[in-house]
């Protein structure tokens, strides 16, 4: 018997949904595994917005598991969906792929050079790998396999038998102008159809047929393999279905008791699966949740299949720092695999866990990632010393592991911005990196780079992939003798004070104290004086001193944090560049 731990995390959205899911599961299917679901279409790179479709039920499912219940998290790979458009910016793909528009995704060739047999498998593989790194446990279901093996045969026959009831439900939401059936009675241009249909399953037609009436089933053409077909007749007794292809004119009559080359239209397919799998919880994006959309309509159609609509929130969009709302139809949209190159799985999990599903948020691929890591490390410190708030503690716990255990972590998590600065200056040279990191804290030196991995690898990847070349740090090869000669007495004195203190302050904390202390000493104060003891002018003097050092060391007025930069450059080279 499951042990239900009463949650004290009253402001934690995951716990609240877990309570609802457990109660609903016990009402609908007592004693059976709790079923939560996600749906992903491998129509192109599966981006970080799509990841919310997985992480929302994953986090809820994991909480339910922690309470002792058996849970199935289904991910339906919608790989039997039609190929709608050629996505921009995909390596190995050009406009010649447009000839496959209308085919199932599993019938479209993979991008050139791919190791996978078709389009869908190519994009599923990257997402599956990322989900493994994130600790997401799931049961994957290929809709191609389900349909082509006849698993849904009874559901298809049932839908066709009750097509009038389905049509009546859908009719409440159809617009009165330009109904799809009028479009399908004239010659169809693939590009026009594609433009009219939109870019996602939420925009698919609802199965309105030709002159023979409404049919919720769409065959793929036996000649061209595309779904540009119109069902012209169906016999409930014999299950004979006739169709014609609006592209090539091909037509045939088949028996649905034997025919497996077609699928239910999206607005019928989704609620059918809810009933078939007994789904208790499934979130939906805003594109599926607007009035008349597939989630709303599905809530009525699911009853025809003897099921109930899942509970679940509408989730908001996920953005990228500096980018507009994600759309997989636009090239260059980052994927979970991209994010995991520059951040550890724990941080990415935390970004999804700490925000309620209806709250939008951004994932940083720019300088903001350093601030996010600072925030994450601060949270870890609060968890360690017991000062953390309950909701924050819950989000942290969900980020660092699952019911199965903790995710692998960096043994010695040095600040990300420090590691990034070191990676910037050393260009990834391991010997130089180890030398600098070993000098950060001489009393507890880093002795091997394995101590700071994988966080170090993530910081190096961020520097090399996402920091523009003009923002990278290039240490001067030789002193700027002209600039040094032009220094006034005050500037020369500040450099002397810094150089005199290098050896005795050669650690991250020591150099921090030194560079902030030089302007204080020049103004007649103790280097240990606190901001409250100092006049405002000291801050101005510090900024001027920092700008001077940056200019003499890297030829710019900004750069990595000065203590890290000094360690990276090395004492001897610092002396040379500062004119000693």
N, C-alpha and C positions, 0 to 999 in steps of 0.2 A: 504494500500500500504506500503510495507516495507520501512523503513527509512535506507538508506545505509550511514553509517558513514565512511567518507574517513579516512583511517588509516594513521597516521603519523609514524607508526612503520615500517619504510622502510626496516629494516633488520630482521623483524620478519617473519619466514617461514610460520607460521600459517596464518597470514593475507594475505600473497601472494597467498597461496593456496585457501583461502576463496574467494579472488577476482576471481580467475580462475573458481572455482566451481560455483559461482553465475552466472558468464557470460555464462558458458557452460550449466547450467541448464535452463537459460532463452532462449538459442538457441534451446535446445532439447525439453524441456517440460515447456513452459511458463505458469505461474500460478499454477503449481503443486508443491507439496512439493519437496524439494531438497533431493535426496536419496544418502546416503553414505553407504558403506558396509564393513564388516569384516567377515572373516570366521575362525572358530576354530574347530579343530577336538578333541573331548574328548577321544582320544585314550589312554590317561594316564594323569598324572599330567600336567596341562596346565601351562607352566613356564613363567618366566619374559621376555623371548624373544618373546613368543606368545603375550604377553601383548602389544607389539608395534603394532601388527596387529589391536588392538582395540584403543589404545591411539592416534595413528596418525589420523584416521578419526574422533575420538571423539573430539579432539581439534579443528579440522577444522569445524566439525558440530557445535560445541559450539560457535565458532566465527560467523558462519553464523546465528545462532539463536540470538546472541547478536545484530545483525544488523536487526532483525525483520522478518526474514524468517522462514517459517515452515520447519522443517528438520526431516527426518526419518533416524536414524542410525540403519541399519539392522545388526544383528549378526547371520550369518548362522551357526548353530551347525551342523557340518558334522557328525552327529551321525548315518548316514546310510552308512558311509564308512566301508570298511572291517577292521576287527581286524587283524592287521598285525603281531604283535609280543607281547610277554609277556614283559612289561617294567620291568627293574631292580629296585629293592629297594622299591617296593610298598608294604606297610604293608597289610597282609591278602591275598597275592597273591603268588602262587608258580608255578612250571612248569606245573602243571596239567591244567592250563589255556591255554596251547598250543593247547589243543584239540579243542578250539573254533576259532583258526585262520581261517580266511576266512568268518566268519559270520559277519553280521552287528553289529556295536558296541552296539546297543540297544538289541541285542539278546545274548550278553555275560553276564554271571553272574557278579554282582558287587563283589568287594573284600570282603572276609569273614568279617562279623561283620558290614557291611555297612547298613545304614538305607534306602538305595535307591534300586529301583527295578532292575537296570541293570548297566552295566559298564559305559555307557555314562552318565546316570543321576548322578552317583556318582561323576564323575569328573567335570561335568557341575556345580554341586551345589557349589563346592568350588570357582570356578571362578565367578559365579553369585554373591556370597556373597562379594567377593573382589571388583567386579565392583560397587556394591552398596556403599561400603565404599568410593570408589574413586569418586563417584558422576557421574558415566557414565550412561547416559540415553540411552536405546536401545530397539529395538523390536527384540526379539529372534525368530528365525525360526528353527524348527526341520526338518531336511531333511528327517528323517524317516517318520514324519507325512505327509510331502509334497508328498513323493513318494507313501506311502502305502494308502493314501486316494485318489489318482488319480488326485491330483492337476496339475501335470505335464503331464497328459496323452496326450494332444494335442502336447506338445513340444516333447515328446518321439516319437509319430507317425510322426511328421515332420522331426525329425532327422533320423528316419529309412527311410523315403521316399527320403531324400537327402543324404543318406549314401555315395553315390558315390562322391558327391561334398566334403563331409567331408574327405573322404579317400584321395582324391586328394590333399587337403591342408596338411593333416598329412604326406602324402607320400613325401612331399618336405623336411621333417625333419628326417625321419626314417633313421637309419643306414642300410647299405646294408648287413652287416653280422649279423647272428643270429637273424633274425626277430622273434618277439614273436609268430607268428602263427606256426612256425616250432616247437617251444618248446611245444605248446599246443597240438600237434598231437601225442605226445608220453605220456606214463604214467607220472603223475605228483606227485612228493613227496612234501608235504606241506612245509617242512623245506627248500627244495631247492628253491621252488617258492618264499618263504618268503625272503630268502637270496638274490635272484636275483632281487626282486622287490624294495628293499630298504625300508627306514623307513618313508617315507612321501608321501602325495598325489602327490607331484611334480614328483615322480618317478613311478607313476602308469602306467600300460600299456595303450595304446590309443584305445583299442578295436579291434585290428587286430584279425579276427576270423579264423575259420577253412577252410575247403575246399569249403564251401558255399560262401565265399567272406568276405567282411568287414562288421561288424555290430558294431555300437557305443553304444549298449545296452548290459548289462550283467545281466542275471537273477540270483537270488539266488536259489540254488537247492531245489526242493520240498521235497527231502528225507533227506539230511544232513544239509540243511540250509546255505550252503557255496557258495561262488561265483566262485568256481573252475569249471566253466561251459564254454562250447563252443557252440555258436549259430551255428546250421547247416543249417537252411533255414528260409526264411521269405517271406510271400506273402503280397504285398502292398494292394491288393484288400480286402482280408479277414482279414488281420493283424495277420494271423496265424504264430506263431514263434515256431520253434522246437529247442531244445537244448539237450545236453548230459552233464553229470557231469564227469569230468576227475578223480574224486576221487572214486566215488562208482558206476559209470556206469549208474546211473539213468538218464532217459530221458523222456521228455514229450513234447506235443504240446499244446500251449496256444494261446489265442487271446489277443493281446495287447490292444484292446478296453475294456478289462475286467480285465486283469492281472496287479497286483500291487506289485509283489514281485521281484523287480529288479530296476536297476538304470542306467542312462547314465554314460559312463566312464568319468573320471575326466576331461580330456581335452575337452570334449563336454559339460559336466554338468556345468562347471564354466561359459563359455560364454552364455549358455542357460539362466542361472540365471541372468546374466547382463541384457539380453534383457527382461526377464520376469519381473524383478523388476524395470527396468529403472534406473540402478545404474549410478550415475554421477562420483563418486569418490571412489576409492578403492586402497589402497597401496598393494604392493606385496613384499614378501621377496626375497632375492637374489636367493634362490633355485627355485623360480617360474619365475625368470626374465632372466635367462641365455638363450643364443641362442637355439631355438627349444623347449623351455620349455612351460609350460601351459599358462603363461600370453601372451607370444609372439604369440603362435599358436592360442590362444583364440581370439586375436585381429582380426584374419581373419575368424574364425568360427562364431563369434557373428553375422556377417552380414547375415548368413544363417537363423538366427532366427529373422531377422529384427531389430537388435539392433546395438548399438555402444559400443566400448570398453570404459570403464571408464578411466578418467584421474587419475593419482596418481603416487606417487614416488615409487621407489624401496627402501626398508628400510634395514639398516645394522643390523648386529647382536648386541645383548645385552649380555654382559658378567658379571661375578661375580668376585669380587676381589679375586685373588688367584686361579681362576678356568679357564679352557679352554672354548672355544666357547660352548654355551649351545646346548644340544641335549636332547630332552625328552626321547630318547631311552636309555640314561644312567641314572642310579639311582642317587637319592639325589640332583636333580637339583631344586633350590629354585623356588617356585611359588609366585604369587602376595600375596596370603594369608600369606606365610612365611615372605615376606618383610613387610607386614602390622603389623606383630607381633613386629617388632623392629623399625619401622619408621612410622610417621604420614602420612596420605594420601597426605597431601600437599607436603611433601618432595618427595614422589614417583612420584606424578604428575609433579613436577618441573623437575625431572631428564629426563622425556620424552619430556617435553615442551621446554627445553632450548637447545636441540640439534636438528639440522636438521635431517630428517629421514635417510639420507644417511651417517650420522656420527655414528659410533659405540661408545658405552660408556659402563661403568661398574657400577654395583650396588654393594655397599659395604656391606658385612656381617662381615668384619673384623674391625680392628681399624680405617680404613679409614672412617667409618660412622661418627666418631666424627668430623673429618675435614669437611665432607660434611655438617653436621649440623652447624658447625661454619660458613661455607660459606653461608648457608641458612639464618642464623640469621643476618649476616652482610648485606645480601641483603635486609632483612626486615627493618633494620635500615636505609639503604639508601632510601628505598621507603618512610619511615616515614619522613625523613628530606628533601626529594626532590632532593637528589643528584644522583639518579639512572639514568642510561642510558635508552633510550626508549625501546630497545629490551629486556633489563633485566627487566624493569617494566612490559612489556607485558607477559614475561614468569612467573613472579611472580603473576600477576593477574590471569593467566590461572591455576596456581597451587592452589591458595587459594580458588577458587570457580568456579562456572559455570554460565551460563545465568540464572539458577534457583535460584542462591544465593550462599553465602559463605558456605564452609564446616565447620562443628564444629571444633573449635580449642582449644588448651590449653590456659586457661585464663592468666596464668603467665608462659611464656615459658622460664624457666631457661635453661642455657647452657646444652646441652645433655651430654657433657663430665662430667660436675659436677654431674648430676643426676646419670650417670653411675658409677662414683666413689663412690657415696653414696650407691648405690645399691650393689656395690661390697663389701664394708666394712660391711654393715649391713645385707647382705644376705636377703634383702627384709623385715626386721622387721619394721613394720609401725611406732611404737612408736619412735624407734631410728631414723628412716628416718625423721620424723617430727621434732624431736629435732634438728637434724643437719641442716635441711633446714631453720628452724626458726632462727638459729644463723648466717646464711649467711649474712643477712643484718638486724642487730638489729633495725634500724630505720624504716624498712618496712618489718617486719617478715612475713614469710609464716605461716598462722594460721590453715590451713587445707590442706591435701594432694590433695583435689579436685582442688585446685588452679593450681597445677602443672601436672594434668592429662589431657589427656592421655599420654603426653610425658614421664612422670615418668614410667608408665607401659611399654612403649616401651623400655626405657633404661634398666629397670629391666629384661625384656625378652632377650635383647641382651646379657647382662652379664651372665644370667643363661644358655642360649642356645648356644652362639657362642664364648664365651671367654674360652679358654682351662683352665682346672683345675690348671695347673702349672702356669698360668698367673694371677690367682685370688689372691686377697689380703687377707692375714691372719695375723691379728695383733697379736703380741706376747702376750702370757698370763702373762708372768713374765719378769722382766728386764734381759738382758744378762749381768750378773754381771762380767763375765770374760772380755767381750769387754769393759765394762765401766772402769774396773780397769786398762786396758791397754792403755787408752787414754792419749795423751800427754797434756801439759798445754794449748796449743792453742785450741785443741779440747774441753777441759773442759770449757775454757772461752767462746767458741762459744755457747755451751749448756746453760751456765749461762745467757748469753745475751738473748737467746731465751726465757728461762723460766721466766726471770725477766719481759719480755714484753708481756707475754701471756695474762694476764687479760686486759691490756689496748689496746690490738690489737685483741680482740676476735670477729672477723667477717671475712668474706672472703677477703675483700679488706685489712683489717688491718693485717691479717696474711700474706697475699701476700707481703705487705710492710715490715713486720718484717723479714720473712725468706730471702728475697733478701737483706735486710739492714744489717743483722748481719755481713757478710763478709766485707761489706763496712766499718762499724764501727771498726772492728778489724784491718783494714788496715789504719785507721786514717782519713776516709772520713765521710761526713755526710750521714745518711741513706737515705736522699732525693737526693743525688748526681745522676745526669743523666749519662747514658752510655758514653756520649761525654766527661764528666768530669773525667772519670775513666780510669785507665790503663787497658790493656787487661788482666792482671793477675787476676783482680777481678772476671772475668767470670770463670776462672779456680778454684778460691777459692770458688765461689758459688756452682759449680758442686761438689766439694769435700764435702762441708757442706751438700748439699742435700743427697749425697750418705751416709754420716754418719747418718743422720736422718732416712733415709729409712732402713738402716741396724739395727738400734736400735729399730725401731718401727715395721717393718714387716720382718726383716731377709733377705732382698734383697737390691740390690743397685738401684732399680727403683721401681715405683709404681704409684698410682694415684697422681694428683697434690697435692703437700705438704699442701697448705692451706686447701684444702678439706679434706685431710687425717687427719690433726690435729683436725679439727672440728668434724670429724667422731669419732675419738678416744676419744675425750673429754679432757678437761684441766687436770682433776685429774689423769687420766690414762696416759696422756702424761708426766706429772711430774714423775709419778712412773717409767715409762719405760726409762726415760732419767736420772734417778738416783737422782732425787731431794729429 
